[in-house]
Amino acid sequence: MTSRPPVPPFTLDSARQKVRLAEDAWNTRDPDRVVGVYTEDTVWRNRAEFPVGREAVRAFLQRKWARELDYRLIKGLWAFGEDRIAVRFAYEWHDDSGQWFRSYGNENWAFTEAGLMRRRFASINDLPITESDRLFRWPLGRRPDDHPGLDELGL
């Protein structure tokens, strides 16, 4: 079985590391890279979609990033337990008409002993914003270490 450190049981430091690794992966917008951290039979809830399994998640992510352009994400640790992590996040993106959005949400994650995510439940709200209201302005890819997080941005 593939291992994806850090693995449970989580400490404050390992939970923070797991959250940052997830943020970094999602900011690649590469479905093939992202799905590698989920179990083959992973179960998701994302808005009104309920993908089950890596292949369904891969297809979901391909659709997502074809629609959510110039996607930039920040995740923050909210709480953690032995094999679970709760995250809050915000991301900015625009659609093909040029309308910008900031999407806010919360995720609940459950992990296997090997550190693969077996459950991901997300609740997300979209707020239309103007281009001048954007806060996430780093070059596409990984958020720079010196870029403010959610708390520093007041989100």
DABEL-V308660 format. One record per helix or strand of 3 or more residues. SS is the DSSP state (H for helix, E for strand). FROM is the first residue (numbers start at 1). TO is the last residue. If there is no record, write none. Layout:
ss->SS from->FROM to->TO
ss->SS from->FROM to->TO
This chain:
ss->H from->12 to->26
ss->H from->31 to->37
ss->E from->38 to->46
ss->H from->54 to->67
ss->E from->69 to->80
ss->E from->84 to->94
ss->E from->100 to->111
ss->E from->117 to->129
ss->H from->131 to->133
